């Protein structure tokens, strides 16, 4: 086998406070967008009746199920 050249990529070892805060804000924004998309998809699936609701979702969407006045 021939000799392979390994290219070294310079990785910055230090980060300024502004760079860190920018990275942290970007990461939080990405996580927030992902969570919002998952919540929207879950709400759409519940409205379509394709997924089973948990107790909290059932209480919010169909409170008549928890009405104990008939007993």
mmCIF file of the N, C-alpha and C atoms, coordinates in Angstrom:
data_MODEL
# 
_entry.id   MODEL 
# 
loop_
_atom_site.group_PDB 
_atom_site.id 
_atom_site.type_symbol 
_atom_site.label_atom_id 
_atom_site.label_alt_id 
_atom_site.label_comp_id 
_atom_site.label_asym_id 
_atom_site.label_entity_id 
_atom_site.label_seq_id 
_atom_site.pdbx_PDB_ins_code 
_atom_site.Cartn_x 
_atom_site.Cartn_y 
_atom_site.Cartn_z 
_atom_site.occupancy 
_atom_site.B_iso_or_equiv 
_atom_site.pdbx_formal_charge 
_atom_site.auth_seq_id 
_atom_site.auth_comp_id 
_atom_site.auth_asym_id 
_atom_site.auth_atom_id 
_atom_site.pdbx_PDB_model_num 
ATOM 1   N N  . UNK A 1 1  ? 0.837   -1.173 0.000  1.00 0.00 ? 1  UNK A N  1 
ATOM 2   C CA . UNK A 1 1  ? 0.000   0.000  0.000  1.00 0.00 ? 1  UNK A CA 1 
ATOM 3   C C  . UNK A 1 1  ? 0.884   1.238  0.000  1.00 0.00 ? 1  UNK A C  1 
ATOM 4   N N  . UNK A 1 2  ? 0.370   2.259  -0.651 1.00 0.00 ? 2  UNK A N  1 
ATOM 5   C CA . UNK A 1 2  ? 1.134   3.501  -0.757 1.00 0.00 ? 2  UNK A CA 1 
ATOM 6   C C  . UNK A 1 2  ? 1.069   4.315  0.517  1.00 0.00 ? 2  UNK A C  1 
ATOM 7   N N  . UNK A 1 3  ? 1.957   5.255  0.570  1.00 0.00 ? 3  UNK A N  1 
ATOM 8   C CA . UNK A 1 3  ? 1.964   6.138  1.740  1.00 0.00 ? 3  UNK A CA 1 
ATOM 9   C C  . UNK A 1 3  ? 0.784   7.098  1.661  1.00 0.00 ? 3  UNK A C  1 
ATOM 10  N N  . UNK A 1 4  ? 0.096   7.207  2.745  1.00 0.00 ? 4  UNK A N  1 
ATOM 11  C CA . UNK A 1 4  ? -1.019  8.126  2.798  1.00 0.00 ? 4  UNK A CA 1 
ATOM 12  C C  . UNK A 1 4  ? -0.631  9.339  3.625  1.00 0.00 ? 4  UNK A C  1 
ATOM 13  N N  . UNK A 1 5  ? -0.962  10.489 3.101  1.00 0.00 ? 5  UNK A N  1 
ATOM 14  C CA . UNK A 1 5  ? -0.660  11.704 3.832  1.00 0.00 ? 5  UNK A CA 1 
ATOM 15  C C  . UNK A 1 5  ? -1.813  12.020 4.776  1.00 0.00 ? 5  UNK A C  1 
ATOM 16  N N  . UNK A 1 6  ? -1.462  12.273 5.977  1.00 0.00 ? 6  UNK A N  1 
ATOM 17  C CA . UNK A 1 6  ? -2.463  12.644 6.968  1.00 0.00 ? 6  UNK A CA 1 
ATOM 18  C C  . UNK A 1 6  ? -2.418  14.154 7.104  1.00 0.00 ? 6  UNK A C  1 
ATOM 19  N N  . UNK A 1 7  ? -3.553  14.755 6.795  1.00 0.00 ? 7  UNK A N  1 
ATOM 20  C CA . UNK A 1 7  ? -3.627  16.204 6.893  1.00 0.00 ? 7  UNK A CA 1 
ATOM 21  C C  . UNK A 1 7  ? -4.131  16.573 8.274  1.00 0.00 ? 7  UNK A C  1 
ATOM 22  N N  . UNK A 1 8  ? -3.393  17.446 8.902  1.00 0.00 ? 8  UNK A N  1 
ATOM 23  C CA . UNK A 1 8  ? -3.794  17.898 10.217 1.00 0.00 ? 8  UNK A CA 1 
ATOM 24  C C  . UNK A 1 8  ? -4.615  19.169 10.074 1.00 0.00 ? 8  UNK A C  1 
ATOM 25  N N  . UNK A 1 9  ? -5.725  19.179 10.723 1.00 0.00 ? 9  UNK A N  1 
ATOM 26  C CA . UNK A 1 9  ? -6.597  20.341 10.697 1.00 0.00 ? 9  UNK A CA 1 
ATOM 27  C C  . UNK A 1 9  ? -6.416  21.077 12.010 1.00 0.00 ? 9  UNK A C  1 
ATOM 28  N N  . UNK A 1 10 ? -6.212  22.376 11.907 1.00 0.00 ? 10 UNK A N  1 
ATOM 29  C CA . UNK A 1 10 ? -6.050  23.151 13.129 1.00 0.00 ? 10 UNK A CA 1 
ATOM 30  C C  . UNK A 1 10 ? -7.400  23.358 13.791 1.00 0.00 ? 10 UNK A C  1 
ATOM 31  N N  . UNK A 1 11 ? -7.481  22.967 15.012 1.00 0.00 ? 11 UNK A N  1 
ATOM 32  C CA . UNK A 1 11 ? -8.689  23.139 15.797 1.00 0.00 ? 11 UNK A CA 1 
ATOM 33  C C  . UNK A 1 11 ? -8.373  24.182 16.865 1.00 0.00 ? 11 UNK A C  1 
ATOM 34  N N  . UNK A 1 12 ? -9.161  25.225 16.914 1.00 0.00 ? 12 UNK A N  1 
ATOM 35  C CA . UNK A 1 12 ? -8.888  26.230 17.946 1.00 0.00 ? 12 UNK A CA 1 
ATOM 36  C C  . UNK A 1 12 ? -9.080  25.636 19.333 1.00 0.00 ? 12 UNK A C  1 
ATOM 37  N N  . UNK A 1 13 ? -8.095  25.794 20.152 1.00 0.00 ? 13 UNK A N  1 
ATOM 38  C CA . UNK A 1 13 ? -8.136  25.197 21.487 1.00 0.00 ? 13 UNK A CA 1 
ATOM 39  C C  . UNK A 1 13 ? -8.772  26.132 22.506 1.00 0.00 ? 13 UNK A C  1 
ATOM 40  N N  . UNK A 1 14 ? -8.826  27.406 22.201 1.00 0.00 ? 14 UNK A N  1 
ATOM 41  C CA . UNK A 1 14 ? -9.427  28.332 23.153 1.00 0.00 ? 14 UNK A CA 1 
ATOM 42  C C  . UNK A 1 14 ? -10.589 29.052 22.485 1.00 0.00 ? 14 UNK A C  1 
ATOM 43  N N  . UNK A 1 15 ? -11.489 29.493 23.303 1.00 0.00 ? 15 UNK A N  1 
ATOM 44  C CA . UNK A 1 15 ? -12.691 30.137 22.796 1.00 0.00 ? 15 UNK A CA 1 
ATOM 45  C C  . UNK A 1 15 ? -12.950 31.366 23.657 1.00 0.00 ? 15 UNK A C  1 
ATOM 46  N N  . UNK A 1 16 ? -13.327 32.434 23.019 1.00 0.00 ? 16 UNK A N  1 
ATOM 47  C CA . UNK A 1 16 ? -13.628 33.632 23.783 1.00 0.00 ? 16 UNK A CA 1 
ATOM 48  C C  . UNK A 1 16 ? -15.003 33.483 24.429 1.00 0.00 ? 16 UNK A C  1 
ATOM 49  N N  . UNK A 1 17 ? -15.268 34.346 25.382 1.00 0.00 ? 17 UNK A N  1 
ATOM 50  C CA . UNK A 1 17 ? -16.553 34.300 26.073 1.00 0.00 ? 17 UNK A CA 1 
ATOM 51  C C  . UNK A 1 17 ? -17.687 34.598 25.084 1.00 0.00 ? 17 UNK A C  1 
ATOM 52  N N  . UNK A 1 18 ? -17.470 35.539 24.187 1.00 0.00 ? 18 UNK A N  1 
ATOM 53  C CA . UNK A 1 18 ? -18.492 35.887 23.194 1.00 0.00 ? 18 UNK A CA 1 
ATOM 54  C C  . UNK A 1 18 ? -18.766 34.710 22.259 1.00 0.00 ? 18 UNK A C  1 
ATOM 55  N N  . UNK A 1 19 ? -17.713 33.996 21.846 1.00 0.00 ? 19 UNK A N  1 
ATOM 56  C CA . UNK A 1 19 ? -17.891 32.828 20.980 1.00 0.00 ? 19 UNK A CA 1 
ATOM 57  C C  . UNK A 1 19 ? -18.660 31.737 21.713 1.00 0.00 ? 19 UNK A C  1 
ATOM 58  N N  . UNK A 1 20 ? -18.333 31.533 22.984 1.00 0.00 ? 20 UNK A N  1 
ATOM 59  C CA . UNK A 1 20 ? -19.019 30.518 23.765 1.00 0.00 ? 20 UNK A CA 1 
ATOM 60  C C  . UNK A 1 20 ? -20.497 30.843 23.926 1.00 0.00 ? 20 UNK A C  1 
ATOM 61  N N  . UNK A 1 21 ? -20.784 32.107 24.262 1.00 0.00 ? 21 UNK A N  1 
ATOM 62  C CA . UNK A 1 21 ? -22.183 32.501 24.439 1.00 0.00 ? 21 UNK A CA 1 
ATOM 63  C C  . UNK A 1 21 ? -22.962 32.391 23.136 1.00 0.00 ? 21 UNK A C  1 
ATOM 64  N N  . UNK A 1 22 ? -22.315 32.710 22.024 1.00 0.00 ? 22 UNK A N  1 
ATOM 65  C CA . UNK A 1 22 ? -22.954 32.576 20.718 1.00 0.00 ? 22 UNK A CA 1 
ATOM 66  C C  . UNK A 1 22 ? -23.251 31.109 20.429 1.00 0.00 ? 22 UNK A C  1 
ATOM 67  N N  . UNK A 1 23 ? -22.294 30.233 20.693 1.00 0.00 ? 23 UNK A N  1 
ATOM 68  C CA . UNK A 1 23 ? -22.478 28.793 20.486 1.00 0.00 ? 23 UNK A CA 1 
ATOM 69  C C  . UNK A 1 23 ? -23.593 28.258 21.377 1.00 0.00 ? 23 UNK A C  1 
ATOM 70  N N  . UNK A 1 24 ? -23.584 28.682 22.644 1.00 0.00 ? 24 UNK A N  1 
ATOM 71  C CA . UNK A 1 24 ? -24.587 28.221 23.592 1.00 0.00 ? 24 UNK A CA 1 
ATOM 72  C C  . UNK A 1 24 ? -25.987 28.672 23.169 1.00 0.00 ? 24 UNK A C  1 
ATOM 73  N N  . UNK A 1 25 ? -26.101 29.929 22.721 1.00 0.00 ? 25 UNK A N  1 
ATOM 74  C CA . UNK A 1 25 ? -27.391 30.451 22.271 1.00 0.00 ? 25 UNK A CA 1 
ATOM 75  C C  . UNK A 1 25 ? -27.871 29.696 21.039 1.00 0.00 ? 25 UNK A C  1 
ATOM 76  N N  . UNK A 1 26 ? -26.945 29.421 20.106 1.00 0.00 ? 26 UNK A N  1 
ATOM 77  C CA . UNK A 1 26 ? -27.297 28.675 18.891 1.00 0.00 ? 26 UNK A CA 1 
ATOM 78  C C  . UNK A 1 26 ? -27.774 27.266 19.247 1.00 0.00 ? 26 UNK A C  1 
ATOM 79  N N  . UNK A 1 27 ? -27.084 26.624 20.173 1.00 0.00 ? 27 UNK A N  1 
ATOM 80  C CA . UNK A 1 27 ? -27.452 25.272 20.589 1.00 0.00 ? 27 UNK A CA 1 
ATOM 81  C C  . UNK A 1 27 ? -28.824 25.276 21.267 1.00 0.00 ? 27 UNK A C  1 
ATOM 82  N N  . UNK A 1 28 ? -29.093 26.267 22.106 1.00 0.00 ? 28 UNK A N  1 
ATOM 83  C CA . UNK A 1 28 ? -30.383 26.370 22.776 1.00 0.00 ? 28 UNK A CA 1 
ATOM 84  C C  . UNK A 1 28 ? -31.497 26.632 21.765 1.00 0.00 ? 28 UNK A C  1 
ATOM 85  N N  . UNK A 1 29 ? -31.223 27.478 20.771 1.00 0.00 ? 29 UNK A N  1 
ATOM 86  C CA . UNK A 1 29 ? -32.219 27.761 19.737 1.00 0.00 ? 29 UNK A CA 1 
ATOM 87  C C  . UNK A 1 29 ? -32.538 26.515 18.926 1.00 0.00 ? 29 UNK A C  1 
ATOM 88  N N  . UNK A 1 30 ? -31.516 25.748 18.596 1.00 0.00 ? 30 UNK A N  1 
ATOM 89  C CA . UNK A 1 30 ? -31.729 24.504 17.844 1.00 0.00 ? 30 UNK A CA 1 
ATOM 90  C C  . UNK A 1 30 ? -32.561 23.513 18.655 1.00 0.00 ? 30 UNK A C  1 
ATOM 91  N N  . UNK A 1 31 ? -32.245 23.380 19.926 1.00 0.00 ? 31 UNK A N  1 
ATOM 92  C CA . UNK A 1 31 ? -32.988 22.455 20.785 1.00 0.00 ? 31 UNK A CA 1 
ATOM 93  C C  . UNK A 1 31 ? -34.436 22.917 20.942 1.00 0.00 ? 31 UNK A C  1 
ATOM 94  N N  . UNK A 1 32 ? -34.628 24.213 21.071 1.00 0.00 ? 32 UNK A N  1 
ATOM 95  C CA . UNK A 1 32 ? -35.975 24.756 21.209 1.00 0.00 ? 32 UNK A CA 1 
ATOM 96  C C  . UNK A 1 32 ? -36.793 24.515 19.945 1.00 0.00 ? 32 UNK A C  1 
ATOM 97  N N  . UNK A 1 33 ? -36.182 24.716 18.796 1.00 0.00 ? 33 UNK A N  1 
ATOM 98  C CA . UNK A 1 33 ? -36.883 24.490 17.527 1.00 0.00 ? 33 UNK A CA 1 
ATOM 99  C C  . UNK A 1 33 ? -37.239 23.016 17.355 1.00 0.00 ? 33 UNK A C  1 
ATOM 100 N N  . UNK A 1 34 ? -36.324 22.144 17.737 1.00 0.00 ? 34 UNK A N  1 
ATOM 101 C CA . UNK A 1 34 ? -36.571 20.707 17.628 1.00 0.00 ? 34 UNK A CA 1 
ATOM 102 C C  . UNK A 1 34 ? -37.701 20.277 18.562 1.00 0.00 ? 34 UNK A C  1 
ATOM 103 N N  . UNK A 1 35 ? -37.705 20.813 19.780 1.00 0.00 ? 35 UNK A N  1 
ATOM 104 C CA . UNK A 1 35 ? -38.750 20.496 20.753 1.00 0.00 ? 35 UNK A CA 1 
ATOM 105 C C  . UNK A 1 35 ? -40.112 21.016 20.282 1.00 0.00 ? 35 UNK A C  1 
ATOM 106 N N  . UNK A 1 36 ? -40.129 22.227 19.721 1.00 0.00 ? 36 UNK A N  1 
ATOM 107 C CA . UNK A 1 36 ? -41.380 22.806 19.222 1.00 0.00 ? 36 UNK A CA 1 
ATOM 108 C C  . UNK A 1 36 ? -41.937 21.983 18.061 1.00 0.00 ? 36 UNK A C  1 
ATOM 109 N N  . UNK A 1 37 ? -41.061 21.529 17.192 1.00 0.00 ? 37 UNK A N  1 
ATOM 110 C CA . UNK A 1 37 ? -41.495 20.697 16.062 1.00 0.00 ? 37 UNK A CA 1 
ATOM 111 C C  . UNK A 1 37 ? -42.072 19.375 16.559 1.00 0.00 ? 37 UNK A C  1 
ATOM 112 N N  . UNK A 1 38 ? -41.433 18.773 17.566 1.00 0.00 ? 38 UNK A N  1 
ATOM 113 C CA . UNK A 1 38 ? -41.930 17.516 18.117 1.00 0.00 ? 38 UNK A CA 1 
ATOM 114 C C  . UNK A 1 38 ? -43.292 17.714 18.786 1.00 0.00 ? 38 UNK A C  1 
ATOM 115 N N  . UNK A 1 39 ? -43.460 18.830 19.500 1.00 0.00 ? 39 UNK A N  1 
ATOM 116 C CA . UNK A 1 39 ? -44.745 19.116 20.141 1.00 0.00 ? 39 UNK A CA 1 
ATOM 117 C C  . UNK A 1 39 ? -45.837 19.340 19.100 1.00 0.00 ? 39 UNK A C  1 
ATOM 118 N N  . UNK A 1 40 ? -45.498 20.050 18.021 1.00 0.00 ? 40 UNK A N  1 
ATOM 119 C CA . UNK A 1 40 ? -46.467 20.307 16.967 1.00 0.00 ? 40 UNK A CA 1 
ATOM 120 C C  . UNK A 1 40 ? -46.887 19.002 16.301 1.00 0.00 ? 40 UNK A C  1 
ATOM 121 N N  . UNK A 1 41 ? -45.916 18.131 16.030 1.00 0.00 ? 41 UNK A N  1 
ATOM 122 C CA . UNK A 1 41 ? -46.215 16.847 15.402 1.00 0.00 ? 41 UNK A CA 1 
ATOM 123 C C  . UNK A 1 41 ? -47.074 15.985 16.335 1.00 0.00 ? 41 UNK A C  1 
ATOM 124 N N  . UNK A 1 42 ? -46.767 16.003 17.615 1.00 0.00 ? 42 UNK A N  1 
ATOM 125 C CA . UNK A 1 42 ? -47.543 15.230 18.591 1.00 0.00 ? 42 UNK A CA 1 
ATOM 126 C C  . UNK A 1 42 ? -48.993 15.741 18.637 1.00 0.00 ? 42 UNK A C  1 
ATOM 127 N N  . UNK A 1 43 ? -49.162 17.066 18.632 1.00 0.00 ? 43 UNK A N  1 
ATOM 128 C CA . UNK A 1 43 ? -50.510 17.641 18.653 1.00 0.00 ? 43 UNK A CA 1 
ATOM 129 C C  . UNK A 1 43 ? -51.276 17.273 17.383 1.00 0.00 ? 43 UNK A C  1 
ATOM 130 N N  . UNK A 1 44 ? -50.602 17.296 16.244 1.00 0.00 ? 44 UNK A N  1 
ATOM 131 C CA . UNK A 1 44 ? -51.253 16.909 14.988 1.00 0.00 ? 44 UNK A CA 1 
ATOM 132 C C  . UNK A 1 44 ? -51.661 15.438 15.007 1.00 0.00 ? 44 UNK A C  1 
ATOM 133 N N  . UNK A 1 45 ? -50.782 14.587 15.549 1.00 0.00 ? 45 UNK A N  1 
ATOM 134 C CA . UNK A 1 45 ? -51.083 13.155 15.626 1.00 0.00 ? 45 UNK A CA 1 
ATOM 135 C C  . UNK A 1 45 ? -52.244 12.882 16.577 1.00 0.00 ? 45 UNK A C  1 
ATOM 136 N N  . UNK A 1 46 ? -52.311 13.615 17.674 1.00 0.00 ? 46 UNK A N  1 
ATOM 137 C CA . UNK A 1 46 ? -53.423 13.454 18.619 1.00 0.00 ? 46 UNK A CA 1 
ATOM 138 C C  . UNK A 1 46 ? -54.723 13.887 17.967 1.00 0.00 ? 46 UNK A C  1 
ATOM 139 N N  . UNK A 1 47 ? -54.678 15.015 17.259 1.00 0.00 ? 47 UNK A N  1 
ATOM 140 C CA . UNK A 1 47 ? -55.884 15.508 16.587 1.00 0.00 ? 47 UNK A CA 1 
ATOM 141 C C  . UNK A 1 47 ? -56.358 14.528 15.529 1.00 0.00 ? 47 UNK A C  1 
ATOM 142 N N  . UNK A 1 48 ? -55.421 13.853 14.864 1.00 0.00 ? 48 UNK A N  1 
ATOM 143 C CA . UNK A 1 48 ? -55.783 12.882 13.839 1.00 0.00 ? 48 UNK A CA 1 
ATOM 144 C C  . UNK A 1 48 ? -56.183 11.535 14.446 1.00 0.00 ? 48 UNK A C  1 
ATOM 145 N N  . UNK A 1 49 ? -55.854 11.330 15.715 1.00 0.00 ? 49 UNK A N  1 
ATOM 146 C CA . UNK A 1 49 ? -56.196 10.070 16.382 1.00 0.00 ? 49 UNK A CA 1 
ATOM 147 C C  . UNK A 1 49 ? -55.267 8.932  16.040 1.00 0.00 ? 49 UNK A C  1 
ATOM 148 N N  . UNK A 1 50 ? -54.048 9.242  15.610 1.00 0.00 ? 50 UNK A N  1 
ATOM 149 C CA . UNK A 1 50 ? -53.108 8.187  15.211 1.00 0.00 ? 50 UNK A CA 1 
ATOM 150 C C  . UNK A 1 50 ? -52.224 7.700  16.354 1.00 0.00 ? 50 UNK A C  1 
ATOM 151 N N  . UNK A 1 51 ? -52.203 8.434  17.468 1.00 0.00 ? 51 UNK A N  1 
ATOM 152 C CA . UNK A 1 51 ? -51.383 8.012  18.609 1.00 0.00 ? 51 UNK A CA 1 
ATOM 153 C C  . UNK A 1 51 ? -52.252 7.951  19.863 1.00 0.00 ? 51 UNK A C  1 
ATOM 154 N N  . UNK A 1 52 ? -51.813 7.165  20.816 1.00 0.00 ? 52 UNK A N  1 
ATOM 155 C CA . UNK A 1 52 ? -52.526 7.051  22.070 1.00 0.00 ? 52 UNK A CA 1 
ATOM 156 C C  . UNK A 1 52 ? -52.101 8.197  22.988 1.00 0.00 ? 52 UNK A C  1 
ATOM 157 N N  . UNK A 1 53 ? -53.060 8.828  23.637 1.00 0.00 ? 53 UNK A N  1 
ATOM 158 C CA . UNK A 1 53 ? -52.763 9.941  24.533 1.00 0.00 ? 53 UNK A CA 1 
ATOM 159 C C  . UNK A 1 53 ? -52.334 9.423  25.899 1.00 0.00 ? 53 UNK A C  1 
ATOM 160 N N  . UNK A 1 54 ? -51.453 10.185 26.544 1.00 0.00 ? 54 UNK A N  1 
ATOM 161 C CA . UNK A 1 54 ? -51.122 9.868  27.926 1.00 0.00 ? 54 UNK A CA 1 
ATOM 162 C C  . UNK A 1 54 ? -52.163 10.524 28.828 1.00 0.00 ? 54 UNK A C  1 
ATOM 163 N N  . UNK A 1 55 ? -52.075 10.339 30.124 1.00 0.00 ? 55 UNK A N  1 
ATOM 164 C CA . UNK A 1 55 ? -53.076 10.833 31.048 1.00 0.00 ? 55 UNK A CA 1 
ATOM 165 C C  . UNK A 1 55 ? -53.255 12.335 31.009 1.00 0.00 ? 55 UNK A C  1 
ATOM 166 N N  . UNK A 1 56 ? -52.176 13.075 30.968 1.00 0.00 ? 56 UNK A N  1 
ATOM 167 C CA . UNK A 1 56 ? -52.266 14.530 30.950 1.00 0.00 ? 56 UNK A CA 1 
ATOM 168 C C  . UNK A 1 56 ? -52.947 15.017 29.674 1.00 0.00 ? 56 UNK A C  1 
ATOM 169 N N  . UNK A 1 57 ? -52.556 14.443 28.542 1.00 0.00 ? 57 UNK A N  1 
ATOM 170 C CA . UNK A 1 57 ? -53.155 14.842 27.264 1.00 0.00 ? 57 UNK A CA 1 
ATOM 171 C C  . UNK A 1 57 ? -54.644 14.487 27.233 1.00 0.00 ? 57 UNK A C  1 
ATOM 172 N N  . UNK A 1 58 ? -54.991 13.333 27.776 1.00 0.00 ? 58 UNK A N  1 
ATOM 173 C CA . UNK A 1 58 ? -56.390 12.925 27.831 1.00 0.00 ? 58 UNK A CA 1 
ATOM 174 C C  . UNK A 1 58 ? -57.192 13.883 28.709 1.00 0.00 ? 58 UNK A C  1 
ATOM 175 N N  . UNK A 1 59 ? -56.625 14.287 29.843 1.00 0.00 ? 59 UNK A N  1 
ATOM 176 C CA . UNK A 1 59 ? -57.291 15.220 30.744 1.00 0.00 ? 59 UNK A CA 1 
ATOM 177 C C  . UNK A 1 59 ? -57.512 16.575 30.084 1.00 0.00 ? 59 UNK A C  1 
ATOM 178 N N  . UNK A 1 60 ? -56.541 17.026 29.294 1.00 0.00 ? 60 UNK A N  1 
ATOM 179 C CA . UNK A 1 60 ? -56.658 18.322 28.630 1.00 0.00 ? 60 UNK A CA 1 
ATOM 180 C C  . UNK A 1 60 ? -57.641 18.270 27.469 1.00 0.00 ? 60 UNK A C  1 
ATOM 181 N N  . UNK A 1 61 ? -57.584 17.214 26.664 1.00 0.00 ? 61 UNK A N  1 
ATOM 182 C CA . UNK A 1 61 ? -58.390 17.142 25.451 1.00 0.00 ? 61 UNK A CA 1 
ATOM 183 C C  . UNK A 1 61 ? -59.789 16.554 25.666 1.00 0.00 ? 61 UNK A C  1 
ATOM 184 N N  . UNK A 1 62 ? -59.940 15.676 26.634 1.00 0.00 ? 62 UNK A N  1 
ATOM 185 C CA . UNK A 1 62 ? -61.238 15.032 26.875 1.00 0.00 ? 62 UNK A CA 1 
ATOM 186 C C  . UNK A 1 62 ? -61.515 14.963 28.376 1.00 0.00 ? 62 UNK A C  1 
ATOM 187 N N  . UNK A 1 63 ? -61.800 16.115 28.997 1.00 0.00 ? 63 UNK A N  1 
ATOM 188 C CA . UNK A 1 63 ? -61.987 16.120 30.461 1.00 0.00 ? 63 UNK A CA 1 
ATOM 189 C C  . UNK A 1 63 ? -63.229 15.373 30.915 1.00 0.00 ? 63 UNK A C  1 
ATOM 190 N N  . UNK A 1 64 ? -64.174 15.126 30.045 1.00 0.00 ? 64 UNK A N  1 
ATOM 191 C CA . UNK A 1 64 ? -65.387 14.401 30.434 1.00 0.00 ? 64 UNK A CA 1 
ATOM 192 C C  . UNK A 1 64 ? -65.071 12.980 30.898 1.00 0.00 ? 64 UNK A C  1 
ATOM 193 N N  . UNK A 1 65 ? -63.921 12.444 30.492 1.00 0.00 ? 65 UNK A N  1 
ATOM 194 C CA . UNK A 1 65 ? -63.527 11.097 30.903 1.00 0.00 ? 65 UNK A CA 1 
ATOM 195 C C  . UNK A 1 65 ? -63.300 11.047 32.415 1.00 0.00 ? 65 UNK A C  1 
ATOM 196 N N  . UNK A 1 66 ? -62.885 12.189 32.989 1.00 0.00 ? 66 UNK A N  1 
ATOM 197 C CA . UNK A 1 66 ? -62.552 12.228 34.411 1.00 0.00 ? 66 UNK A CA 1 
ATOM 198 C C  . UNK A 1 66 ? -63.683 12.802 35.268 1.00 0.00 ? 66 UNK A C  1 
ATOM 199 N N  . UNK A 1 67 ? -64.878 12.906 34.731 1.00 0.00 ? 67 UNK A N  1 
ATOM 200 C CA . UNK A 1 67 ? -66.016 13.444 35.468 1.00 0.00 ? 67 UNK A CA 1 
ATOM 201 C C  . UNK A 1 67 ? -66.579 12.361 36.378 1.00 0.00 ? 67 UNK A C  1 
ATOM 202 N N  . UNK A 1 68 ? -66.456 12.533 37.678 1.00 0.00 ? 68 UNK A N  1 
ATOM 203 C CA . UNK A 1 68 ? -66.910 11.535 38.650 1.00 0.00 ? 68 UNK A CA 1 
ATOM 204 C C  . UNK A 1 68 ? -68.281 11.843 39.217 1.00 0.00 ? 68 UNK A C  1 
ATOM 205 N N  . UNK A 1 69 ? -68.981 12.815 38.675 1.00 0.00 ? 69 UNK A N  1 
ATOM 206 C CA . UNK A 1 69 ? -70.286 13.186 39.230 1.00 0.00 ? 69 UNK A CA 1 
ATOM 207 C C  . UNK A 1 69 ? -71.354 12.161 38.944 1.00 0.00 ? 69 UNK A C  1 
ATOM 208 N N  . UNK A 1 70 ? -71.136 11.269 37.992 1.00 0.00 ? 70 UNK A N  1 
ATOM 209 C CA . UNK A 1 70 ? -72.147 10.265 37.675 1.00 0.00 ? 70 UNK A CA 1 
ATOM 210 C C  . UNK A 1 70 ? -72.104 9.061  38.608 1.00 0.00 ? 70 UNK A C  1 
ATOM 211 N N  . UNK A 1 71 ? -71.085 8.993  39.456 1.00 0.00 ? 71 UNK A N  1 
ATOM 212 C CA . UNK A 1 71 ? -70.958 7.852  40.370 1.00 0.00 ? 71 UNK A CA 1 
ATOM 213 C C  . UNK A 1 71 ? -71.556 8.139  41.719 1.00 0.00 ? 71 UNK A C  1 
# 
